[in-house]
Amino acid sequence: METSPCFQPTQPTARGGPVGCWSCNAIDLLYWRNVKQSGAVFSSVLLLLFSLTQFSVVSVGAYLALAALSATISFRIYKSVLQAVQKTDEGHPFKAYLEMEIALSQDQISKYADKILLYTNTCMKELRRLFLVQDLVDSLKFAVLMWLLTYVGALFNGLTLLILAVVSMFTLPVVYEKHQAQIDQYVGLIRTQVNSVVGKIQAKIPGAKRKEE
């Protein structure tokens, strides 16, 4: 299977530069364009989440740090002994990584801060609209969703839901890609039925009908 072009080094573009390519990389991971890369990320995330079901966040973080330190310290000692035996002077084995620039620029920080601010403001406005019943039907939909979530919360904890979400993220896009026509057909039928029911409710509840633009 060929690797998607977005995994190749690219020059920043007018559509977001590196950020746009990161988005493309994420999509390629979820669609398993590169099986080895997607499998590594999927298994690593699942292993981390399953570890959190058995141990605390502090313990998992500490174990991961110890594992990383064990690997790097062992490799550093091995390279030092090897250089001493061979009487070479190759320098620090991680020199390239130590000299790599990892700091975020002011422009990147500003860009991410602006995006976070935009999403936060949009979310706050939407919640205000729903809780203050600007549109009765939308508020009723939101109430039904929250009621359903009470049952979901009784069956699963947050970590279990997170595991299910990760599994869905790595499986549903592939399933949809392979069976898009059939899924779109069924979704269209369901949407038509839901819109029909909502229309009947709007016609019967005073003030529920949306104002025309």
Disulfide bonds with the S-S distance in Angstrom:
none
